[in-house]
Amino acid sequence: ALGTGAQAQSSSVLTAIDPFNLQEQYGRQPWDRKFLFNTYFVYSPPFYKGQSGFLGRVLGGWTFASIFAAGSGAPVQLGSTFGNFQQFGACDGVGCGDYNMDNAVPIGSIPHVHANYCPGSTLNTGSCKGITTGYPVNYFQNPAAQVMNWRNPILGVDTRDGGSGILSGLAYWNMDFSIKKNIRVAESVSLEFQGVFANVFNHMQWTDNYLGLYGTSSFGGLGYAPGPFSGEAEPRNIELGLRVRF
């Protein structure tokens, strides 16, 4: 998904990073994911559907359902020192702002982004060398070295600024599950119990963070503060329900 990052006309406080050349911000769009996979199933065992007798009421009337979603990472912006402003003669960030598509320019190898977990006891050692800020999770194995592989865009030299991001963020997956039991009490009366498990495996899914040369001491850090970009630590949620049918 490539484009110039079009915005709605109502976004009047946002301007292109180069109003004289819209192609400057041509690149990946925010929803550009290479792989997406979604599947679901609903299964009702065919046994004891009539629920006759005690055994039929125990073994019959079950329904199982699940939804599984997974995908590769979306583009991650790696902002400049000026924090999305003053690039290519665009807004200064006081009265208006640029499109959220200002990117630093890579001058070294572009790494594969992944979450690197470093317990506090191993900070700045081994594969966690360079992580000295105390953040337990980082995009890069060596953020102190990786930050040196980027520079600010230069007017007249750089003709493209990476769209919504040159790097791909973290892949994700999640599974929800539902179980339902119907118990026939009489000819026209039944009870229905249901349990819905959101994030049934209690899987921890970090969300992508904004990277930038404006915060080199925390470059690549995830989970630095509470908020929508700190880490998707949404725990397992369970909802139970009872319905009487008559």
Contacts in CASP RR format, 6 or more apart in sequence:
PFRMAT RR
TARGET T0000
AUTHOR 0000-0000-0000
METHOD contacts of the structure
MODEL  1
ALGTGAQAQSSSVLTAIDPFNLQEQYGRQPWDRKFLFNTYFVYSPPFYKG
QSGFLGRVLGGWTFASIFAAGSGAPVQLGSTFGNFQQFGACDGVGCGDYN
MDNAVPIGSIPHVHANYCPGSTLNTGSCKGITTGYPVNYFQNPAAQVMNW
RNPILGVDTRDGGSGILSGLAYWNMDFSIKKNIRVAESVSLEFQGVFANV
FNHMQWTDNYLGLYGTSSFGGLGYAPGPFSGEAEPRNIELGLRVRF
1 28 0 8 1.000
1 29 0 8 1.000
1 31 0 8 1.000
1 32 0 8 1.000
2 26 0 8 1.000
2 27 0 8 1.000
2 28 0 8 1.000
2 29 0 8 1.000
2 32 0 8 1.000
3 26 0 8 1.000
3 27 0 8 1.000
3 28 0 8 1.000
3 29 0 8 1.000
3 163 0 8 1.000
4 16 0 8 1.000
4 22 0 8 1.000
4 23 0 8 1.000
4 25 0 8 1.000
4 26 0 8 1.000
4 27 0 8 1.000
5 25 0 8 1.000
5 29 0 8 1.000
5 99 0 8 1.000
5 101 0 8 1.000
5 163 0 8 1.000
5 164 0 8 1.000
7 14 0 8 1.000
7 99 0 8 1.000
13 95 0 8 1.000
13 96 0 8 1.000
13 97 0 8 1.000
14 96 0 8 1.000
14 97 0 8 1.000
14 98 0 8 1.000
14 99 0 8 1.000
15 90 0 8 1.000
15 91 0 8 1.000
15 96 0 8 1.000
15 97 0 8 1.000
15 98 0 8 1.000
15 99 0 8 1.000
16 22 0 8 1.000
16 24 0 8 1.000
16 25 0 8 1.000
16 90 0 8 1.000
16 98 0 8 1.000
16 99 0 8 1.000
17 24 0 8 1.000
17 25 0 8 1.000
17 87 0 8 1.000
17 88 0 8 1.000
17 90 0 8 1.000
17 98 0 8 1.000
17 99 0 8 1.000
17 101 0 8 1.000
17 102 0 8 1.000
17 161 0 8 1.000
18 24 0 8 1.000
18 25 0 8 1.000
18 87 0 8 1.000
18 88 0 8 1.000
18 89 0 8 1.000
18 90 0 8 1.000
19 90 0 8 1.000
21 88 0 8 1.000
23 159 0 8 1.000
23 160 0 8 1.000
24 88 0 8 1.000
24 159 0 8 1.000
24 160 0 8 1.000
24 161 0 8 1.000
25 99 0 8 1.000
25 101 0 8 1.000
25 160 0 8 1.000
25 161 0 8 1.000
25 162 0 8 1.000
25 163 0 8 1.000
26 160 0 8 1.000
26 162 0 8 1.000
26 163 0 8 1.000
27 160 0 8 1.000
27 162 0 8 1.000
27 163 0 8 1.000
27 164 0 8 1.000
27 165 0 8 1.000
28 75 0 8 1.000
28 162 0 8 1.000
28 163 0 8 1.000
28 164 0 8 1.000
28 165 0 8 1.000
28 166 0 8 1.000
29 75 0 8 1.000
29 163 0 8 1.000
29 164 0 8 1.000
30 74 0 8 1.000
30 75 0 8 1.000
30 164 0 8 1.000
31 74 0 8 1.000
32 74 0 8 1.000
32 75 0 8 1.000
32 164 0 8 1.000
33 71 0 8 1.000
33 72 0 8 1.000
33 73 0 8 1.000
33 74 0 8 1.000
34 72 0 8 1.000
34 73 0 8 1.000
34 168 0 8 1.000
35 70 0 8 1.000
35 71 0 8 1.000
35 72 0 8 1.000
36 70 0 8 1.000
36 71 0 8 1.000
36 72 0 8 1.000
37 68 0 8 1.000
37 69 0 8 1.000
37 70 0 8 1.000
37 71 0 8 1.000
38 67 0 8 1.000
38 68 0 8 1.000
38 69 0 8 1.000
38 70 0 8 1.000
39 67 0 8 1.000
39 68 0 8 1.000
40 65 0 8 1.000
40 66 0 8 1.000
40 67 0 8 1.000
40 68 0 8 1.000
41 64 0 8 1.000
41 65 0 8 1.000
41 66 0 8 1.000
42 63 0 8 1.000
42 64 0 8 1.000
42 65 0 8 1.000
43 63 0 8 1.000
43 64 0 8 1.000
43 65 0 8 1.000
44 61 0 8 1.000
44 62 0 8 1.000
44 63 0 8 1.000
44 64 0 8 1.000
45 59 0 8 1.000
45 60 0 8 1.000
45 61 0 8 1.000
45 62 0 8 1.000
47 59 0 8 1.000
47 60 0 8 1.000
48 55 0 8 1.000
48 56 0 8 1.000
48 59 0 8 1.000
48 60 0 8 1.000
48 61 0 8 1.000
49 60 0 8 1.000
49 61 0 8 1.000
50 56 0 8 1.000
50 60 0 8 1.000
50 184 0 8 1.000
51 57 0 8 1.000
51 60 0 8 1.000
51 61 0 8 1.000
51 182 0 8 1.000
51 183 0 8 1.000
51 184 0 8 1.000
57 183 0 8 1.000
57 184 0 8 1.000
60 182 0 8 1.000
61 181 0 8 1.000
61 182 0 8 1.000
61 183 0 8 1.000
62 179 0 8 1.000
62 180 0 8 1.000
62 181 0 8 1.000
62 182 0 8 1.000
63 178 0 8 1.000
63 179 0 8 1.000
63 180 0 8 1.000
63 181 0 8 1.000
63 182 0 8 1.000
64 177 0 8 1.000
64 178 0 8 1.000
64 179 0 8 1.000
64 180 0 8 1.000
65 177 0 8 1.000
65 178 0 8 1.000
65 179 0 8 1.000
65 180 0 8 1.000
66 175 0 8 1.000
66 176 0 8 1.000
66 177 0 8 1.000
66 178 0 8 1.000
66 200 0 8 1.000
67 175 0 8 1.000
67 176 0 8 1.000
68 173 0 8 1.000
68 174 0 8 1.000
68 175 0 8 1.000
69 172 0 8 1.000
69 173 0 8 1.000
69 174 0 8 1.000
69 175 0 8 1.000
70 171 0 8 1.000
70 172 0 8 1.000
70 173 0 8 1.000
70 174 0 8 1.000
71 171 0 8 1.000
71 172 0 8 1.000
71 173 0 8 1.000
72 168 0 8 1.000
72 171 0 8 1.000
73 168 0 8 1.000
73 169 0 8 1.000
73 170 0 8 1.000
73 171 0 8 1.000
73 172 0 8 1.000
73 208 0 8 1.000
74 164 0 8 1.000
74 168 0 8 1.000
74 169 0 8 1.000
74 208 0 8 1.000
75 163 0 8 1.000
75 164 0 8 1.000
75 165 0 8 1.000
75 166 0 8 1.000
75 167 0 8 1.000
75 168 0 8 1.000
75 169 0 8 1.000
76 113 0 8 1.000
76 165 0 8 1.000
76 167 0 8 1.000
76 168 0 8 1.000
76 169 0 8 1.000
76 208 0 8 1.000
76 209 0 8 1.000
76 210 0 8 1.000
76 211 0 8 1.000
77 100 0 8 1.000
77 101 0 8 1.000
77 102 0 8 1.000
77 103 0 8 1.000
77 164 0 8 1.000
77 165 0 8 1.000
77 210 0 8 1.000
77 211 0 8 1.000
77 212 0 8 1.000
78 103 0 8 1.000
78 104 0 8 1.000
78 150 0 8 1.000
78 165 0 8 1.000
78 166 0 8 1.000
78 167 0 8 1.000
78 211 0 8 1.000
78 212 0 8 1.000
78 213 0 8 1.000
79 102 0 8 1.000
79 103 0 8 1.000
79 104 0 8 1.000
79 210 0 8 1.000
79 211 0 8 1.000
79 212 0 8 1.000
79 213 0 8 1.000
79 214 0 8 1.000
80 87 0 8 1.000
80 102 0 8 1.000
80 103 0 8 1.000
80 104 0 8 1.000
80 152 0 8 1.000
80 153 0 8 1.000
80 212 0 8 1.000
80 213 0 8 1.000
80 214 0 8 1.000
81 104 0 8 1.000
81 152 0 8 1.000
81 212 0 8 1.000
81 213 0 8 1.000
81 214 0 8 1.000
82 102 0 8 1.000
82 152 0 8 1.000
82 214 0 8 1.000
83 102 0 8 1.000
83 212 0 8 1.000
83 214 0 8 1.000
84 93 0 8 1.000
84 97 0 8 1.000
84 98 0 8 1.000
84 100 0 8 1.000
84 102 0 8 1.000
85 91 0 8 1.000
85 92 0 8 1.000
85 93 0 8 1.000
85 97 0 8 1.000
85 98 0 8 1.000
85 102 0 8 1.000
86 92 0 8 1.000
86 93 0 8 1.000
87 98 0 8 1.000
87 102 0 8 1.000
87 152 0 8 1.000
87 153 0 8 1.000
87 155 0 8 1.000
87 161 0 8 1.000
88 153 0 8 1.000
88 155 0 8 1.000
88 161 0 8 1.000
89 155 0 8 1.000
90 97 0 8 1.000
90 98 0 8 1.000
91 97 0 8 1.000
91 98 0 8 1.000
100 164 0 8 1.000
101 161 0 8 1.000
101 162 0 8 1.000
101 163 0 8 1.000
101 164 0 8 1.000
101 165 0 8 1.000
102 153 0 8 1.000
102 161 0 8 1.000
103 153 0 8 1.000
103 161 0 8 1.000
103 162 0 8 1.000
103 163 0 8 1.000
103 165 0 8 1.000
103 166 0 8 1.000
104 150 0 8 1.000
104 151 0 8 1.000
104 152 0 8 1.000
104 153 0 8 1.000
104 212 0 8 1.000
104 213 0 8 1.000
105 150 0 8 1.000
105 151 0 8 1.000
105 152 0 8 1.000
105 153 0 8 1.000
105 154 0 8 1.000
105 158 0 8 1.000
105 161 0 8 1.000
106 149 0 8 1.000
106 150 0 8 1.000
106 166 0 8 1.000
107 149 0 8 1.000
107 150 0 8 1.000
107 151 0 8 1.000
108 149 0 8 1.000
109 149 0 8 1.000
110 149 0 8 1.000
110 166 0 8 1.000
110 167 0 8 1.000
111 140 0 8 1.000
111 146 0 8 1.000
111 167 0 8 1.000
112 168 0 8 1.000
113 139 0 8 1.000
113 140 0 8 1.000
113 167 0 8 1.000
113 168 0 8 1.000
113 169 0 8 1.000
113 170 0 8 1.000
114 139 0 8 1.000
114 170 0 8 1.000
115 137 0 8 1.000
115 138 0 8 1.000
115 139 0 8 1.000
115 170 0 8 1.000
115 206 0 8 1.000
115 222 0 8 1.000
116 127 0 8 1.000
116 128 0 8 1.000
116 131 0 8 1.000
116 137 0 8 1.000
116 138 0 8 1.000
116 139 0 8 1.000
116 140 0 8 1.000
116 141 0 8 1.000
117 136 0 8 1.000
117 137 0 8 1.000
118 127 0 8 1.000
118 128 0 8 1.000
118 131 0 8 1.000
118 135 0 8 1.000
118 136 0 8 1.000
118 137 0 8 1.000
118 138 0 8 1.000
119 136 0 8 1.000
120 134 0 8 1.000
120 136 0 8 1.000
122 128 0 8 1.000
123 131 0 8 1.000
123 132 0 8 1.000
123 134 0 8 1.000
124 130 0 8 1.000
124 131 0 8 1.000
124 132 0 8 1.000
127 141 0 8 1.000
128 141 0 8 1.000
129 142 0 8 1.000
130 142 0 8 1.000
130 143 0 8 1.000
130 144 0 8 1.000
130 145 0 8 1.000
131 138 0 8 1.000
131 142 0 8 1.000
131 143 0 8 1.000
131 144 0 8 1.000
132 144 0 8 1.000
133 217 0 8 1.000
133 218 0 8 1.000
133 221 0 8 1.000
135 218 0 8 1.000
135 220 0 8 1.000
135 221 0 8 1.000
135 222 0 8 1.000
135 223 0 8 1.000
135 224 0 8 1.000
136 223 0 8 1.000
137 206 0 8 1.000
137 221 0 8 1.000
137 222 0 8 1.000
137 223 0 8 1.000
138 220 0 8 1.000
138 221 0 8 1.000
138 222 0 8 1.000
139 169 0 8 1.000
139 209 0 8 1.000
139 211 0 8 1.000
139 220 0 8 1.000
139 221 0 8 1.000
139 222 0 8 1.000
140 146 0 8 1.000
140 219 0 8 1.000
140 220 0 8 1.000
143 219 0 8 1.000
143 220 0 8 1.000
143 221 0 8 1.000
144 219 0 8 1.000
146 219 0 8 1.000
146 220 0 8 1.000
147 213 0 8 1.000
147 216 0 8 1.000
147 219 0 8 1.000
150 212 0 8 1.000
150 213 0 8 1.000
151 213 0 8 1.000
152 213 0 8 1.000
153 161 0 8 1.000
167 211 0 8 1.000
169 208 0 8 1.000
170 205 0 8 1.000
170 206 0 8 1.000
170 207 0 8 1.000
170 208 0 8 1.000
172 205 0 8 1.000
173 203 0 8 1.000
173 205 0 8 1.000
174 199 0 8 1.000
174 203 0 8 1.000
174 205 0 8 1.000
175 199 0 8 1.000
175 200 0 8 1.000
175 201 0 8 1.000
175 203 0 8 1.000
176 196 0 8 1.000
176 197 0 8 1.000
176 198 0 8 1.000
176 199 0 8 1.000
176 200 0 8 1.000
177 196 0 8 1.000
177 197 0 8 1.000
177 200 0 8 1.000
178 194 0 8 1.000
178 195 0 8 1.000
178 196 0 8 1.000
178 197 0 8 1.000
179 194 0 8 1.000
179 195 0 8 1.000
180 192 0 8 1.000
180 193 0 8 1.000
180 194 0 8 1.000
180 195 0 8 1.000
181 192 0 8 1.000
181 193 0 8 1.000
181 194 0 8 1.000
182 190 0 8 1.000
182 191 0 8 1.000
182 192 0 8 1.000
183 190 0 8 1.000
183 191 0 8 1.000
183 192 0 8 1.000
183 193 0 8 1.000
184 190 0 8 1.000
185 191 0 8 1.000
188 246 0 8 1.000
189 244 0 8 1.000
189 245 0 8 1.000
189 246 0 8 1.000
190 244 0 8 1.000
190 245 0 8 1.000
190 246 0 8 1.000
191 242 0 8 1.000
191 243 0 8 1.000
191 244 0 8 1.000
191 245 0 8 1.000
192 242 0 8 1.000
192 243 0 8 1.000
192 244 0 8 1.000
192 245 0 8 1.000
193 240 0 8 1.000
193 241 0 8 1.000
193 242 0 8 1.000
194 240 0 8 1.000
194 241 0 8 1.000
194 242 0 8 1.000
194 243 0 8 1.000
195 238 0 8 1.000
195 239 0 8 1.000
195 240 0 8 1.000
195 241 0 8 1.000
196 238 0 8 1.000
196 239 0 8 1.000
197 236 0 8 1.000
197 237 0 8 1.000
197 238 0 8 1.000
198 234 0 8 1.000
198 236 0 8 1.000
198 237 0 8 1.000
198 238 0 8 1.000
198 239 0 8 1.000
199 234 0 8 1.000
199 235 0 8 1.000
199 236 0 8 1.000
199 237 0 8 1.000
200 236 0 8 1.000
201 236 0 8 1.000
202 235 0 8 1.000
202 236 0 8 1.000
204 232 0 8 1.000
204 233 0 8 1.000
205 231 0 8 1.000
205 232 0 8 1.000
205 234 0 8 1.000
206 222 0 8 1.000
206 223 0 8 1.000
206 231 0 8 1.000
206 232 0 8 1.000
207 228 0 8 1.000
207 229 0 8 1.000
207 230 0 8 1.000
207 231 0 8 1.000
207 232 0 8 1.000
208 229 0 8 1.000
209 220 0 8 1.000
209 221 0 8 1.000
209 222 0 8 1.000
209 223 0 8 1.000
209 224 0 8 1.000
209 229 0 8 1.000
210 229 0 8 1.000
211 219 0 8 1.000
211 220 0 8 1.000
212 219 0 8 1.000
213 219 0 8 1.000
218 224 0 8 1.000
222 230 0 8 1.000
222 231 0 8 1.000
223 229 0 8 1.000
223 230 0 8 1.000
223 231 0 8 1.000
224 230 0 8 1.000
END
